Amino acid sequence: MTCDDSGRIGRLMRRAATFAALFFCATAIAAQDITLRSVGGGLDLSGRMIGFDGENIQIESDFGPLTLRYDKVICEGSECPDLANYVPELRFSGARRMADVLMPALVESYARSRQLTVTFTQTDPTYFTQVLRRTDDPLPVGKFVFRSTNSDEGFADLFAHEADLVMSVREVRPSEVERGAEVGLGRLDDPRQSRIVGLDALVPVVSARSDVTAISLADLAAAFSGKSIDLGGTEPLTLHLGPATDGQVQRFVDQVVRASGAELGGNVVRHTDDAAVAKAVSQDAGALGVLPFNDIGNTQAIALRDNCGFISVPRLTALKTEDYPLTAPMFLYMPQRRLPALARDFMAWLRSPQAQLVVRRAEFVDQGAVPIPLDAQGQRFANAIAAAGDDMPLIELQRMVRVLAARVRLSTSFRFEVGSTRLDAQSRSNLLALAQAIRDGRYADRPLMLVGFSDGRGSADANRDLASARAEAVLRDLEEVMGGGLPDGTTVETEAFGEALPMGCDDTEWGRQMNRRVELWATQ
């Protein structure tokens, strides 16, 4: 094994000890033009090969990306696939946070589930390859090639047809959706072209010497836009973030700072990585930083609060339910073209309970549904009572408790994009996971209920109707995903309680987004 960065490999091996010893040595692949001629004549095209799935070949031609049946053309060029020795290859590019441990661990577990062995190779800190084999066959079953950089680079590689899948810790941006359509990749914001692998979160952090325990999103945005805020400390406030190319930092700037109408301030200290941010914050009693959920080092994570007194703490269940505002899904984005059978099988396997176990062991948050008993939701119901007004009579709160007391809340929740009835990215993934769980019989003879809630703007009756319409919409989406209906033995009802159970203040868009949701409850 050659290893240009022994410290990095050592860290990977320590964190991934439960999966395998990761020994890497790999190279990038340089693409060259090929020429395709139809068997019967009449077609003569040249261009760079974009992909091959074992049956169809796609090239980048003067007419844009073209896909042709490989058995109908004659291929000339060194890059032409050799069917006798064809090895499916899947090229990943993007966020190092996903590439360092999570994706290799998922490939390792997938291979074991298919009785395959894995060989890891790496020749530099950026590229590595995992080769899958059967023990009795010298020809590999497939190759998973990774380029570990950041989300920006991942999308750039996809647009250049140098990657098949983007590893991203932020959602695709509108400009990237437009660029993807221009180069023939389809609509990258289409739910069918992305997959959420697991969940992460961003948390505000302070020094362990600080007395600060919570901060509002408004104050967090104001501080990082250069405005003066008072957190109650005696030290002057210093602000710390990771590099500008980090996808999670970009998400924080986009969805917190810029969403407040401001830009990132010039007083923010930038660091090369999360470890450097954690070290700087831990040593400064007046520091405020933002770090990933499981990488806060010796700092102290603080909760998010709002003006109504709602507190959101970054906990496992809060991330799964999206009740924590800074939950950060980890995405795989793919082009609108057919991938090799091995790749399709791997992508389907990512929804399995076995894959979700790997996500947990890699210290991220999986999407498996977990029960949240009613007696563990005391604060939510206390908030409901405290926030009840003239439009929310006691009898309606009593009805809600009576209906839900016979059930248990599951961590699967559904929320919507801002100003839209379309489910957000995490909720779309939740819908597919729920559909798979139903197909697997996990809820056979156990009635489910989709319970709609709304924000508090408008009348209580109108809000209850809106909440009911959202619950019905999620049920329709579920039935559509399942091919037009639910299997025998599966019952899914809908119910709605409008503004009865708020999760945040209605005076902020964040709070309203938290309140507009559909929860999944199951009979105990």
ABEGO torsion letter per residue (X at the ends): XBBABAAAAAAAAAAAAAABBBBBBBBBBBBBBBBBBBAAEGBBBBEBBABBAGABBBBBBAAEBBBBBAAABBBBEAABBBAAABBBBBBBBEBAAAAAAAAAAAAAAAAAAAGBBBBBBBABAABBBBBBBBAABABBABBBBBBBBBAAAAAAAAAAGABABBBBABBBBAAAAAAAAAAGAEBAABAAABBBABBBBBBBBBBAABABABBBAAAAAAAAAGBBBBAGBABBBBBBBBBAABAAAAAAAAAAAAAAGBBBBAABBBBABAAAAAAAAAABAABBBBBBAAAAEABBBBBBBBAAGBBBBBBAAAAAAGABAABBBBBBBBBBBBBBAAAAAAAAAAABAAAAAAAAAAGBBBABBBBBBAAAAAAAAAAAAAABBAABBAAAAAAAAAAAAABBBBABBBBBBBGBABBBAAAAAAAAAAAAAAAAGAABGBBBBBBBBBBABEBAAAAAAAAAAAAAAAAAAAAAAAGGBBBBGBBBBBBBAEAABBABBAABAAAAAAABBBBBBBBX
